[in-house]
Amino acid sequence: MRKILPIILVLALSSLILIGSSGTFVYFEAGREVKVAVVPHDKEYLAFTCYEGYAATVVVDKNSSKSFGALTVKNYLNELKEVWIRLDPDYSDLPGDMEVWIESEDGIEREIASGDSYTFLGIVGVGEDVSEGEYVVPITFYA
C-alpha cells in the first residue's frame, strides 16, 4: 500500500492541476487609441489643387475659348509608388452653345510617379447664345 499511495497522490495532484488550468476563456477586453489627422487637399497622399484655388473659375467672353489647368494632382504616397489617375467630368448641366473639354475624359489614365505632380488641362469655348452666368462641371477623380 505504501508503494501505491505516492502514485495515487501524484495522479490526484496531476488531475487537480489539469482541471484547474483548463478553465474556459470567458471574457477579454482591450482598448486602443486611434488618431486621425485631417489635412487640406493639397497635403493628402494624393493631393489636388484647382486652377486659382478650390475650384477652377474660368472667365470666357462670348464667341471665344480659353485653355486652363483644370486640376493639378500630386503623388505623396509613402510607398514611393506611381499612381494612375483618370478624371470623369460631368457636362450634363452645360448649355448647348458651350463646349468644355477636360483632359482624360476619354478614359485614358495618366501616370504620376512618387513625388511628382501632373496638371490636367481644360479648354472651354463659348458661343453667341450662351447666357452670362456661372456653370459648374463636377469632376470625379479616379486613382
N, CA, C and O atoms as a GROMACS GRO file, in nm:
protein
  572
    1MET      N    1   0.082  -0.118   0.000
    1MET     CA    2   0.000   0.000   0.000
    1MET      C    3   0.088   0.126   0.000
    1MET      O    4   0.051   0.226  -0.060
    2ARG      N    5   0.202   0.120   0.067
    2ARG     CA    6   0.292   0.235   0.072
    2ARG      C    7   0.346   0.269  -0.066
    2ARG      O    8   0.372   0.386  -0.093
    3LYS      N    9   0.364   0.173  -0.153
    3LYS     CA   10   0.414   0.199  -0.287
    3LYS      C   11   0.305   0.258  -0.377
    3LYS      O   12   0.336   0.334  -0.468
    4ILE      N   13   0.184   0.226  -0.352
    4ILE     CA   14   0.072   0.274  -0.435
    4ILE      C   15   0.028   0.414  -0.392
    4ILE      O   16  -0.018   0.492  -0.476
    5LEU      N   17   0.041   0.448  -0.265
    5LEU     CA   18  -0.003   0.578  -0.212
    5LEU      C   19   0.066   0.696  -0.284
    5LEU      O   20  -0.004   0.790  -0.321
    6PRO      N   21   0.198   0.696  -0.305
    6PRO     CA   22   0.260   0.808  -0.378
    6PRO      C   23   0.210   0.818  -0.523
    6PRO      O   24   0.194   0.928  -0.576
    7ILE      N   25   0.184   0.704  -0.585
    7ILE     CA   26   0.134   0.705  -0.724
    7ILE      C   27  -0.006   0.765  -0.728
    7ILE      O   28  -0.036   0.845  -0.816
    8ILE      N   29  -0.091   0.726  -0.633
    8ILE     CA   30  -0.228   0.780  -0.627
    8ILE      C   31  -0.223   0.930  -0.597
    8ILE      O   32  -0.299   1.008  -0.655
    9LEU      N   33  -0.134   0.969  -0.508
    9LEU     CA   34  -0.120   1.110  -0.472
    9LEU      C   35  -0.073   1.193  -0.593
    9LEU      O   36  -0.125   1.302  -0.616
   10VAL      N   37   0.023   1.143  -0.671
   10VAL     CA   38   0.071   1.212  -0.790
   10VAL      C   39  -0.040   1.222  -0.894
   10VAL      O   40  -0.056   1.326  -0.958
   11LEU      N   41  -0.117   1.114  -0.913
   11LEU     CA   42  -0.229   1.116  -1.008
   11LEU      C   43  -0.336   1.217  -0.965
   11LEU      O   44  -0.392   1.288  -1.048
   12ALA      N   45  -0.365   1.222  -0.836
   12ALA     CA   46  -0.466   1.315  -0.785
   12ALA      C   47  -0.421   1.460  -0.804
   12ALA      O   48  -0.500   1.544  -0.848
   13LEU      N   49  -0.294   1.489  -0.772
   13LEU     CA   50  -0.244   1.625  -0.789
   13LEU      C   51  -0.237   1.663  -0.938
   13LEU      O   52  -0.268   1.777  -0.973
   14SER      N   53  -0.198   1.570  -1.023
   14SER     CA   54  -0.194   1.596  -1.167
   14SER      C   55  -0.334   1.625  -1.220
   14SER      O   56  -0.352   1.715  -1.303
   15SER      N   57  -0.431   1.550  -1.173
   15SER     CA   58  -0.570   1.573  -1.216
   15SER      C   59  -0.618   1.710  -1.171
   15SER      O   60  -0.687   1.780  -1.245
   16LEU      N   61  -0.583   1.748  -1.048
   16LEU     CA   62  -0.622   1.879  -0.996
   16LEU      C   63  -0.561   1.992  -1.079
   16LEU      O   64  -0.630   2.089  -1.113
   17ILE      N   65  -0.434   1.980  -1.112
   17ILE     CA   66  -0.367   2.083  -1.193
   17ILE      C   67  -0.429   2.089  -1.332
   17ILE      O   68  -0.451   2.198  -1.385
   18LEU      N   69  -0.456   1.975  -1.391
   18LEU     CA   70  -0.514   1.969  -1.524
   18LEU      C   71  -0.653   2.032  -1.526
   18LEU      O   72  -0.684   2.110  -1.616
   19ILE      N   73  -0.736   2.000  -1.429
   19ILE     CA   74  -0.872   2.055  -1.422
   19ILE      C   75  -0.867   2.205  -1.392
   19ILE      O   76  -0.945   2.282  -1.448
   20GLY      N   77  -0.779   2.247  -1.305
   20GLY     CA   78  -0.769   2.388  -1.268
   20GLY      C   79  -0.717   2.476  -1.380
   20GLY      O   80  -0.758   2.592  -1.392
   21SER      N   81  -0.628   2.424  -1.462
   21SER     CA   82  -0.568   2.507  -1.568
   21SER      C   83  -0.647   2.503  -1.698
   21SER      O   84  -0.613   2.577  -1.790
   22SER      N   85  -0.746   2.421  -1.709
   22SER     CA   86  -0.821   2.413  -1.835
   22SER      C   87  -0.955   2.484  -1.824
   22SER      O   88  -1.056   2.436  -1.875
   23GLY      N   89  -0.957   2.598  -1.758
   23GLY     CA   90  -1.081   2.675  -1.745
   23GLY      C   91  -1.121   2.735  -1.879
   23GLY      O   92  -1.037   2.753  -1.968
   24THR      N   93  -1.246   2.765  -1.893
   24THR     CA   94  -1.298   2.821  -2.016
   24THR      C   95  -1.268   2.970  -2.023
   24THR      O   96  -1.287   3.043  -1.926
   25PHE      N   97  -1.219   3.015  -2.139
   25PHE     CA   98  -1.192   3.157  -2.162
   25PHE      C   99  -1.326   3.226  -2.183
   25PHE      O  100  -1.395   3.200  -2.281
   26VAL      N  101  -1.363   3.314  -2.091
   26VAL     CA  102  -1.496   3.372  -2.093
   26VAL      C  103  -1.498   3.515  -2.146
   26VAL      O  104  -1.587   3.549  -2.224
   27TYR      N  105  -1.404   3.600  -2.107
   27TYR     CA  106  -1.415   3.741  -2.138
   27TYR      C  107  -1.277   3.804  -2.154
   27TYR      O  108  -1.182   3.771  -2.083
   28PHE      N  109  -1.270   3.897  -2.250
   28PHE     CA  110  -1.147   3.973  -2.269
   28PHE      C  111  -1.185   4.112  -2.317
   28PHE      O  112  -1.273   4.127  -2.402
   29GLU      N  113  -1.120   4.212  -2.265
   29GLU     CA  114  -1.146   4.349  -2.306
   29GLU      C  115  -1.014   4.421  -2.329
   29GLU      O  116  -0.919   4.406  -2.252
   30ALA      N  117  -1.010   4.499  -2.438
   30ALA     CA  118  -0.889   4.575  -2.468
   30ALA      C  119  -0.930   4.710  -2.526
   30ALA      O  120  -1.039   4.724  -2.582
   31GLY      N  121  -0.845   4.805  -2.512
   31GLY     CA  122  -0.872   4.937  -2.568
   31GLY      C  123  -0.755   4.981  -2.653
   31GLY      O  124  -0.640   4.944  -2.628
   32ARG      N  125  -0.785   5.062  -2.754
   32ARG     CA  126  -0.680   5.112  -2.842
   32ARG      C  127  -0.716   5.255  -2.880
   32ARG      O  128  -0.833   5.287  -2.904
   33GLU      N  129  -0.617   5.338  -2.885
   33GLU     CA  130  -0.639   5.477  -2.922
   33GLU      C  131  -0.617   5.494  -3.072
   33GLU      O  132  -0.520   5.443  -3.127
   34VAL      N  133  -0.708   5.564  -3.137
   34VAL     CA  134  -0.697   5.590  -3.280
   34VAL      C  135  -0.690   5.741  -3.300
   34VAL      O  136  -0.772   5.816  -3.247
   35LYS      N  137  -0.591   5.783  -3.376
   35LYS     CA  138  -0.576   5.925  -3.408
   35LYS      C  139  -0.588   5.943  -3.558
   35LYS      O  140  -0.525   5.871  -3.635
   36VAL      N  141  -0.668   6.038  -3.598
   36VAL     CA  142  -0.687   6.068  -3.739
   36VAL      C  143  -0.652   6.215  -3.761
   36VAL      O  144  -0.706   6.303  -3.695
   37ALA      N  145  -0.563   6.238  -3.853
   37ALA     CA  146  -0.526   6.376  -3.886
   37ALA      C  147  -0.599   6.417  -4.013
   37ALA      O  148  -0.587   6.351  -4.116
   38VAL      N  149  -0.672   6.524  -4.005
   38VAL     CA  150  -0.740   6.578  -4.122
   38VAL      C  151  -0.651   6.686  -4.181
   38VAL      O  152  -0.612   6.782  -4.114
   39VAL      N  153  -0.619   6.668  -4.308
   39VAL     CA  154  -0.527   6.761  -4.374
   39VAL      C  155  -0.598   6.827  -4.491
   39VAL      O  156  -0.697   6.774  -4.542
   40PRO      N  157  -0.549   6.942  -4.534
   40PRO     CA  158  -0.610   7.006  -4.652
   40PRO      C  159  -0.581   6.926  -4.778
   40PRO      O  160  -0.490   6.843  -4.781
   41HIS      N  161  -0.659   6.953  -4.883
   41HIS     CA  162  -0.648   6.876  -5.008
   41HIS      C  163  -0.508   6.879  -5.068
   41HIS      O  164  -0.469   6.785  -5.137
   42ASP      N  165  -0.434   6.986  -5.046
   42ASP     CA  166  -0.301   6.994  -5.108
   42ASP      C  167  -0.193   6.924  -5.027
   42ASP      O  168  -0.076   6.931  -5.064
   43LYS      N  169  -0.228   6.855  -4.917
   43LYS     CA  170  -0.131   6.782  -4.835
   43LYS      C  171  -0.166   6.634  -4.819
   43LYS      O  172  -0.100   6.564  -4.743
   44GLU      N  173  -0.268   6.585  -4.888
   44GLU     CA  174  -0.310   6.446  -4.877
   44GLU      C  175  -0.212   6.355  -4.952
   44GLU      O  176  -0.123   6.404  -5.022
   45TYR      N  177  -0.228   6.223  -4.937
   45TYR     CA  178  -0.143   6.129  -5.010
   45TYR      C  179  -0.154   6.153  -5.161
   45TYR      O  180  -0.054   6.152  -5.232
   46LEU      N  181  -0.276   6.174  -5.207
   46LEU     CA  182  -0.298   6.217  -5.345
   46LEU      C  183  -0.359   6.356  -5.336
   46LEU      O  184  -0.481   6.371  -5.325
   47ALA      N  185  -0.274   6.455  -5.340
   47ALA     CA  186  -0.319   6.593  -5.322
   47ALA      C  187  -0.372   6.648  -5.453
   47ALA      O  188  -0.328   6.608  -5.561
   48PHE      N  189  -0.466   6.740  -5.443
   48PHE     CA  190  -0.514   6.805  -5.564
   48PHE      C  191  -0.543   6.952  -5.538
   48PHE      O  192  -0.589   6.991  -5.431
   49THR      N  193  -0.513   7.031  -5.637
   49THR     CA  194  -0.544   7.173  -5.633
   49THR      C  195  -0.602   7.212  -5.768
   49THR      O  196  -0.563   7.159  -5.872
   50CYS      N  197  -0.694   7.304  -5.765
   50CYS     CA  198  -0.756   7.351  -5.888
   50CYS      C  199  -0.695   7.482  -5.931
   50CYS      O  200  -0.621   7.547  -5.856
   51TYR      N  201  -0.726   7.520  -6.050
   51TYR     CA  202  -0.687   7.648  -6.107
   51TYR      C  203  -0.737   7.758  -6.014
   51TYR      O  204  -0.857   7.768  -5.991
   52GLU      N  205  -0.648   7.839  -5.962
   52GLU     CA  206  -0.680   7.950  -5.871
   52GLU      C  207  -0.750   7.905  -5.744
   52GLU      O  208  -0.846   7.969  -5.701
   53GLY      N  209  -0.706   7.796  -5.683
   53GLY     CA  210  -0.758   7.758  -5.552
   53GLY      C  211  -0.852   7.640  -5.551
   53GLY      O  212  -0.826   7.538  -5.614
   54TYR      N  213  -0.963   7.655  -5.476
   54TYR     CA  214  -1.054   7.543  -5.451
   54TYR      C  215  -1.124   7.494  -5.576
   54TYR      O  216  -1.135   7.373  -5.597
   55ALA      N  217  -1.172   7.584  -5.659
   55ALA     CA  218  -1.243   7.546  -5.781
   55ALA      C  219  -1.188   7.629  -5.896
   55ALA      O  220  -1.154   7.746  -5.881
   56ALA      N  221  -1.181   7.566  -6.010
   56ALA     CA  222  -1.131   7.637  -6.129
   56ALA      C  223  -1.241   7.729  -6.181
   56ALA      O  224  -1.342   7.682  -6.233
   57THR      N  225  -1.220   7.857  -6.168
   57THR     CA  226  -1.314   7.956  -6.221
   57THR      C  227  -1.249   8.019  -6.344
   57THR      O  228  -1.145   8.084  -6.334
   58VAL      N  229  -1.311   7.998  -6.457
   58VAL     CA  230  -1.255   8.047  -6.583
   58VAL      C  231  -1.355   8.145  -6.644
   58VAL      O  232  -1.471   8.111  -6.664
   59VAL      N  233  -1.310   8.264  -6.673
   59VAL     CA  234  -1.394   8.367  -6.734
   59VAL      C  235  -1.366   8.369  -6.884
   59VAL      O  236  -1.251   8.386  -6.927
   60VAL      N  237  -1.473   8.353  -6.963
   60VAL     CA  238  -1.459   8.347  -7.109
   60VAL      C  239  -1.561   8.441  -7.171
   60VAL      O  240  -1.678   8.441  -7.132
   61ASP      N  241  -1.518   8.522  -7.267
   61ASP     CA  242  -1.609   8.610  -7.341
   61ASP      C  243  -1.686   8.529  -7.444
   61ASP      O  244  -1.644   8.419  -7.482
   62LYS      N  245  -1.799   8.584  -7.490
   62LYS     CA  246  -1.878   8.518  -7.595
   62LYS      C  247  -1.794   8.505  -7.722
   62LYS      O  248  -1.708   8.588  -7.752
   63ASN      N  249  -1.820   8.400  -7.795
   63ASN     CA  250  -1.751   8.369  -7.921
   63ASN      C  251  -1.600   8.360  -7.904
   63ASN      O  252  -1.524   8.404  -7.991
   64SER      N  253  -1.556   8.302  -7.793
   64SER     CA  254  -1.413   8.282  -7.771
   64SER      C  255  -1.390   8.153  -7.693
   64SER      O  256  -1.485   8.088  -7.650
   65SER      N  257  -1.265   8.120  -7.677
   65SER     CA  258  -1.230   8.000  -7.599
   65SER      C  259  -1.108   8.030  -7.515
   65SER      O  260  -1.036   8.128  -7.538
   66LYS      N  261  -1.085   7.944  -7.418
   66LYS     CA  262  -0.971   7.964  -7.328
   66LYS      C  263  -0.925   7.828  -7.278
   66LYS      O  264  -1.006   7.742  -7.245
   67SER      N  265  -0.794   7.809  -7.274
   67SER     CA  266  -0.738   7.687  -7.214
   67SER      C  267  -0.691   7.720  -7.073
   67SER      O  268  -0.653   7.834  -7.044
   68PHE      N  269  -0.692   7.620  -6.987
   68PHE     CA  270  -0.657   7.641  -6.847
   68PHE      C  271  -0.612   7.509  -6.785
   68PHE      O  272  -0.640   7.402  -6.839
   69GLY      N  273  -0.543   7.517  -6.673
   69GLY     CA  274  -0.508   7.399  -6.595
   69GLY      C  275  -0.624   7.365  -6.504
   69GLY      O  276  -0.648   7.434  -6.405
   70ALA      N  277  -0.697   7.260  -6.536
   70ALA     CA  278  -0.820   7.228  -6.463
   70ALA      C  279  -0.793   7.173  -6.324
   70ALA      O  280  -0.859   7.213  -6.228
   71LEU      N  281  -0.697   7.082  -6.312
   71LEU     CA  282  -0.672   7.016  -6.184
   71LEU      C  283  -0.528   6.968  -6.180
   71LEU      O  284  -0.481   6.904  -6.275
   72THR      N  285  -0.458   6.999  -6.072
   72THR     CA  286  -0.321   6.950  -6.053
   72THR      C  287  -0.324   6.845  -5.944
   72THR      O  288  -0.373   6.870  -5.834
   73VAL      N  289  -0.270   6.727  -5.974
   73VAL     CA  290  -0.268   6.615  -5.879
   73VAL      C  291  -0.123   6.588  -5.842
   73VAL      O  292  -0.036   6.580  -5.929
   74LYS      N  293  -0.097   6.572  -5.712
   74LYS     CA  294   0.038   6.543  -5.662
   74LYS      C  295   0.037   6.408  -5.592
   74LYS      O  296  -0.057   6.376  -5.519
   75ASN      N  297   0.141   6.329  -5.613
   75ASN     CA  298   0.152   6.195  -5.555
   75ASN      C  299   0.246   6.200  -5.434
   75ASN      O  300   0.367   6.213  -5.450
   76TYR      N  301   0.189   6.190  -5.314
   76TYR     CA  302   0.266   6.188  -5.190
   76TYR      C  303   0.258   6.051  -5.120
   76TYR      O  304   0.274   6.044  -4.999
   77LEU      N  305   0.233   5.944  -5.195
   77LEU     CA  306   0.220   5.812  -5.134
   77LEU      C  307   0.350   5.772  -5.065
   77LEU      O  308   0.459   5.795  -5.118
   78ASN      N  309   0.339   5.711  -4.946
   78ASN     CA  310   0.456   5.673  -4.868
   78ASN      C  311   0.537   5.560  -4.931
   78ASN      O  312   0.658   5.551  -4.910
   79GLU      N  313   0.472   5.474  -5.007
   79GLU     CA  314   0.540   5.356  -5.060
   79GLU      C  315   0.626   5.385  -5.182
   79GLU      O  316   0.683   5.293  -5.240
   80LEU      N  317   0.638   5.511  -5.220
   80LEU     CA  318   0.714   5.550  -5.339
   80LEU      C  319   0.665   5.477  -5.463
   80LEU      O  320   0.744   5.430  -5.544
   81LYS      N  321   0.534   5.468  -5.476
   81LYS     CA  322   0.471   5.401  -5.589
   81LYS      C  323   0.410   5.504  -5.683
   81LYS      O  324   0.368   5.612  -5.641
   82GLU      N  325   0.408   5.469  -5.811
   82GLU     CA  326   0.340   5.554  -5.906
   82GLU      C  327   0.189   5.530  -5.893
   82GLU      O  328   0.145   5.427  -5.843
   83VAL      N  329   0.113   5.627  -5.939
   83VAL     CA  330  -0.032   5.616  -5.933
   83VAL      C  331  -0.088   5.655  -6.070
   83VAL      O  332  -0.033   5.741  -6.139
   84TRP      N  333  -0.197   5.591  -6.106
   84TRP     CA  334  -0.263   5.619  -6.234
   84TRP      C  335  -0.391   5.695  -6.204
   84TRP      O  336  -0.474   5.650  -6.124
   85ILE      N  337  -0.409   5.811  -6.267
   85ILE     CA  338  -0.522   5.899  -6.240
   85ILE      C  339  -0.607   5.916  -6.366
   85ILE      O  340  -0.556   5.927  -6.478
   86ARG      N  341  -0.738   5.916  -6.344
   86ARG     CA  342  -0.833   5.942  -6.453
   86ARG      C  343  -0.941   6.034  -6.400
   86ARG      O  344  -0.986   6.019  -6.286
   87LEU      N  345  -0.982   6.129  -6.481
   87LEU     CA  346  -1.090   6.222  -6.444
   87LEU      C  347  -1.214   6.190  -6.526
   87LEU      O  348  -1.205   6.150  -6.642
   88ASP      N  349  -1.330   6.209  -6.464
   88ASP     CA  350  -1.457   6.186  -6.533
   88ASP      C  351  -1.545   6.309  -6.513
   88ASP      O  352  -1.622   6.315  -6.417
   89PRO      N  353  -1.536   6.409  -6.602
   89PRO     CA  354  -1.617   6.530  -6.588
   89PRO      C  355  -1.762   6.506  -6.630
   89PRO      O  356  -1.789   6.424  -6.718
   90ASP      N  357  -1.853   6.579  -6.567
   90ASP     CA  358  -1.996   6.570  -6.598
   90ASP      C  359  -2.041   6.701  -6.663
   90ASP      O  360  -2.052   6.803  -6.595
   91TYR      N  361  -2.065   6.697  -6.793
   91TYR     CA  362  -2.102   6.816  -6.868
   91TYR      C  363  -2.254   6.831  -6.884
   91TYR      O  364  -2.298   6.915  -6.962
   92SER      N  365  -2.332   6.754  -6.813
   92SER     CA  366  -2.476   6.748  -6.837
   92SER      C  367  -2.551   6.879  -6.811
   92SER      O  368  -2.657   6.900  -6.869
   93ASP      N  369  -2.500   6.967  -6.727
   93ASP     CA  370  -2.571   7.092  -6.696
   93ASP      C  371  -2.524   7.211  -6.779
   93ASP      O  372  -2.560   7.325  -6.749
   94LEU      N  373  -2.445   7.188  -6.882
   94LEU     CA  374  -2.394   7.299  -6.963
   94LEU      C  375  -2.492   7.330  -7.077
   94LEU      O  376  -2.558   7.240  -7.128
   95PRO      N  377  -2.500   7.457  -7.116
   95PRO     CA  378  -2.586   7.493  -7.230
   95PRO      C  379  -2.530   7.439  -7.361
   95PRO      O  380  -2.412   7.404  -7.369
   96GLY      N  381  -2.614   7.434  -7.462
   96GLY     CA  382  -2.577   7.373  -7.589
   96GLY      C  383  -2.467   7.445  -7.665
   96GLY      O  384  -2.392   7.381  -7.739
   97ASP      N  385  -2.456   7.575  -7.649
   97ASP     CA  386  -2.357   7.651  -7.726
   97ASP      C  387  -2.226   7.670  -7.650
   97ASP      O  388  -2.146   7.759  -7.681
   98MET      N  389  -2.203   7.585  -7.549
   98MET     CA  390  -2.079   7.589  -7.472
   98MET      C  391  -2.012   7.453  -7.482
   98MET      O  392  -2.075   7.349  -7.461
   99GLU      N  393  -1.885   7.455  -7.516
   99GLU     CA  394  -1.810   7.330  -7.525
   99GLU      C  395  -1.698   7.332  -7.422
   99GLU      O  396  -1.623   7.430  -7.411
  100VAL      N  397  -1.688   7.224  -7.347
  100VAL     CA  398  -1.582   7.210  -7.247
  100VAL      C  399  -1.515   7.075  -7.268
  100VAL      O  400  -1.582   6.974  -7.291
  101TRP      N  401  -1.384   7.075  -7.262
  101TRP     CA  402  -1.307   6.950  -7.269
  101TRP      C  403  -1.208   6.952  -7.155
  101TRP      O  404  -1.135   7.050  -7.136
  102ILE      N  405  -1.204   6.844  -7.078
  102ILE     CA  406  -1.106   6.830  -6.970
  102ILE      C  407  -1.028   6.702  -6.996
  102ILE      O  408  -1.086   6.596  -7.018
  103GLU      N  409  -0.897   6.714  -6.993
  103GLU     CA  410  -0.807   6.603  -7.025
  103GLU      C  411  -0.841   6.478  -6.944
  103GLU      O  412  -0.876   6.486  -6.826
  104SER      N  413  -0.831   6.366  -7.008
  104SER     CA  414  -0.856   6.230  -6.960
  104SER      C  415  -1.003   6.195  -6.956
  104SER      O  416  -1.039   6.090  -6.902
  105GLU      N  417  -1.090   6.280  -7.012
  105GLU     CA  418  -1.231   6.246  -7.022
  105GLU      C  419  -1.251   6.124  -7.114
  105GLU      O  420  -1.355   6.058  -7.108
  106ASP      N  421  -1.152   6.096  -7.196
  106ASP     CA  422  -1.158   5.982  -7.287
  106ASP      C  423  -1.128   5.850  -7.218
  106ASP      O  424  -1.128   5.745  -7.282
  107GLY      N  425  -1.103   5.854  -7.086
  107GLY     CA  426  -1.078   5.732  -7.009
  107GLY      C  427  -0.932   5.692  -7.003
  107GLY      O  428  -0.898   5.594  -6.935
  108ILE      N  429  -0.845   5.764  -7.071
  108ILE     CA  430  -0.702   5.731  -7.068
  108ILE      C  431  -0.642   5.785  -6.939
  108ILE      O  432  -0.653   5.904  -6.910
  109GLU      N  433  -0.580   5.697  -6.863
  109GLU     CA  434  -0.522   5.736  -6.735
  109GLU      C  435  -0.384   5.798  -6.754
  109GLU      O  436  -0.314   5.769  -6.850
  110ARG      N  437  -0.348   5.885  -6.662
  110ARG     CA  438  -0.216   5.948  -6.662
  110ARG      C  439  -0.137   5.895  -6.544
  110ARG      O  440  -0.190   5.887  -6.432
  111GLU      N  441  -0.011   5.860  -6.566
  111GLU     CA  442   0.075   5.808  -6.459
  111GLU      C  443   0.145   5.924  -6.389
  111GLU      O  444   0.197   6.015  -6.453
  112ILE      N  445   0.144   5.919  -6.255
  112ILE     CA  446   0.215   6.019  -6.176
  112ILE      C  447   0.311   5.944  -6.084
  112ILE      O  448   0.267   5.867  -5.998
  113ALA      N  449   0.440   5.965  -6.102
  113ALA     CA  450   0.541   5.900  -6.019
  113ALA      C  451   0.540   5.958  -5.879
  113ALA      O  452   0.487   6.067  -5.857
  114SER      N  453   0.597   5.885  -5.785
  114SER     CA  454   0.602   5.931  -5.646
  114SER      C  455   0.677   6.064  -5.636
  114SER      O  456   0.787   6.078  -5.689
  115GLY      N  457   0.616   6.160  -5.569
  115GLY     CA  458   0.676   6.292  -5.552
  115GLY      C  459   0.651   6.388  -5.667
  115GLY      O  460   0.684   6.506  -5.658
  116ASP      N  461   0.593   6.339  -5.777
  116ASP     CA  462   0.566   6.424  -5.893
  116ASP      C  463   0.423   6.477  -5.891
  116ASP      O  464   0.340   6.435  -5.810
  117SER      N  465   0.397   6.568  -5.982
  117SER     CA  466   0.261   6.620  -5.998
  117SER      C  467   0.228   6.624  -6.147
  117SER      O  468   0.316   6.620  -6.232
  118TYR      N  469   0.099   6.633  -6.175
  118TYR     CA  470   0.053   6.640  -6.313
  118TYR      C  471  -0.066   6.735  -6.318
  118TYR      O  472  -0.156   6.727  -6.234
  119THR      N  473  -0.068   6.823  -6.416
  119THR     CA  474  -0.180   6.916  -6.433
  119THR      C  475  -0.264   6.872  -6.552
  119THR      O  476  -0.215   6.864  -6.665
  120PHE      N  477  -0.390   6.842  -6.525
  120PHE     CA  478  -0.486   6.807  -6.630
  120PHE      C  479  -0.535   6.937  -6.693
  120PHE      O  480  -0.578   7.029  -6.624
  121LEU      N  481  -0.527   6.944  -6.824
  121LEU     CA  482  -0.564   7.065  -6.896
  121LEU      C  483  -0.712   7.066  -6.931
  121LEU      O  484  -0.776   6.961  -6.938
  122GLY      N  485  -0.764   7.184  -6.952
  122GLY     CA  486  -0.902   7.201  -6.992
  122GLY      C  487  -0.914   7.311  -7.095
  122GLY      O  488  -0.830   7.401  -7.102
  123ILE      N  489  -1.019   7.303  -7.176
  123ILE     CA  490  -1.049   7.406  -7.275
  123ILE      C  491  -1.199   7.434  -7.266
  123ILE      O  492  -1.280   7.341  -7.261
  124VAL      N  493  -1.234   7.561  -7.264
  124VAL     CA  494  -1.376   7.598  -7.266
  124VAL      C  495  -1.398   7.693  -7.383
  124VAL      O  496  -1.322   7.788  -7.404
  125GLY      N  497  -1.503   7.667  -7.458
  125GLY     CA  498  -1.540   7.751  -7.571
  125GLY      C  499  -1.685   7.795  -7.556
  125GLY      O  500  -1.772   7.714  -7.524
  126VAL      N  501  -1.710   7.924  -7.578
  126VAL     CA  502  -1.843   7.981  -7.558
  126VAL      C  503  -1.891   8.041  -7.690
  126VAL      O  504  -1.819   8.116  -7.755
  127GLY      N  505  -2.015   8.006  -7.726
  127GLY     CA  506  -2.075   8.062  -7.847
  127GLY      C  507  -2.155   8.188  -7.817
  127GLY      O  508  -2.151   8.240  -7.705
  128GLU      N  509  -2.226   8.236  -7.917
  128GLU     CA  510  -2.304   8.361  -7.906
  128GLU      C  511  -2.427   8.345  -7.817
  128GLU      O  512  -2.467   8.441  -7.751
  129ASP      N  513  -2.488   8.226  -7.815
  129ASP     CA  514  -2.616   8.208  -7.747
  129ASP      C  515  -2.606   8.169  -7.600
  129ASP      O  516  -2.708   8.138  -7.539
  130VAL      N  517  -2.489   8.169  -7.543
  130VAL     CA  518  -2.472   8.129  -7.402
  130VAL      C  519  -2.500   8.249  -7.312
  130VAL      O  520  -2.442   8.356  -7.330
  131SER      N  521  -2.591   8.230  -7.217
  131SER     CA  522  -2.624   8.336  -7.122
  131SER      C  523  -2.509   8.359  -7.026
  131SER      O  524  -2.435   8.266  -6.992
  132GLU      N  525  -2.495   8.483  -6.983
  132GLU     CA  526  -2.392   8.514  -6.885
  132GLU      C  527  -2.428   8.446  -6.754
  132GLU      O  528  -2.545   8.448  -6.713
  133GLY      N  529  -2.332   8.388  -6.688
  133GLY     CA  530  -2.358   8.320  -6.561
  133GLY      C  531  -2.246   8.224  -6.526
  133GLY      O  532  -2.144   8.215  -6.594
  134GLU      N  533  -2.269   8.153  -6.419
  134GLU     CA  534  -2.171   8.056  -6.372
  134GLU      C  535  -2.221   7.917  -6.404
  134GLU      O  536  -2.336   7.883  -6.374
  135TYR      N  537  -2.136   7.836  -6.464
  135TYR     CA  538  -2.169   7.698  -6.500
  135TYR      C  539  -2.069   7.606  -6.431
  135TYR      O  540  -1.949   7.634  -6.429
  136VAL      N  541  -2.119   7.499  -6.376
  136VAL     CA  542  -2.037   7.409  -6.295
  136VAL      C  543  -2.019   7.276  -6.368
  136VAL      O  544  -2.115   7.220  -6.423
  137VAL      N  545  -1.896   7.227  -6.369
  137VAL     CA  546  -1.865   7.095  -6.425
  137VAL      C  547  -1.805   7.011  -6.312
  137VAL      O  548  -1.687   7.024  -6.281
  138PRO      N  549  -1.887   6.925  -6.248
  138PRO     CA  550  -1.831   6.837  -6.143
  138PRO      C  551  -1.736   6.735  -6.205
  138PRO      O  552  -1.761   6.683  -6.314
  139ILE      N  553  -1.627   6.707  -6.135
  139ILE     CA  554  -1.528   6.611  -6.185
  139ILE      C  555  -1.511   6.500  -6.082
  139ILE      O  556  -1.485   6.527  -5.965
  140THR      N  557  -1.526   6.377  -6.127
  140THR     CA  558  -1.497   6.261  -6.042
  140THR      C  559  -1.353   6.220  -6.068
  140THR      O  560  -1.310   6.210  -6.183
  141PHE      N  561  -1.279   6.196  -5.960
  141PHE     CA  562  -1.135   6.172  -5.963
  141PHE      C  563  -1.113   6.024  -5.933
  141PHE      O  564  -1.146   5.978  -5.823
  142TYR      N  565  -1.057   5.948  -6.026
  142TYR     CA  566  -1.030   5.805  -6.005
  142TYR      C  567  -0.880   5.782  -5.995
  142TYR      O  568  -0.803   5.836  -6.075
  143ALA      N  569  -0.838   5.701  -5.898
  143ALA     CA  570  -0.696   5.668  -5.883
  143ALA      C  571  -0.681   5.518  -5.869
  143ALA      O  572  -0.569   5.468  -5.855
   0.00000   0.00000   0.00000
